[in-house]
Amino acid sequence: MAYVVYNKESTIYMREAYSRRYGSHTYATEGAAKAALTRAYNDERVDNKDDYAIAEYQDFSENIEKKVVKKNLLSGKDMPPMSVNTPACVDPSTETYHCM
């Protein structure tokens, strides 16, 4: 079971700069997620801890995470809804996707 720390309003992951995998957003335990949020707050990378919440990854991705509709950069057609946390390298609405 994995956990994520996310912004309550935007549902964007809080990425942990100190993880082995830079930019990691999942934690093995709820305690590890809480510790990551506390580290971010103490290092002043997070203004207010109350703006963030912790959830199980599966529950988050199925029920909480916001989806957005974007347009394909080349064709201009609407794409199916995708997560707000979709990386640019797999998002056809970005130039990065088409340059790789």
Secondary structure by P-SEA (a helix, b strand, c coil): cbbbbbcccccccccccccccccccccccaaaaaaaaaaaaaaccccccccbbbbcaaaaacccbbbbbbccccccccccbbbccccccccccccccccc
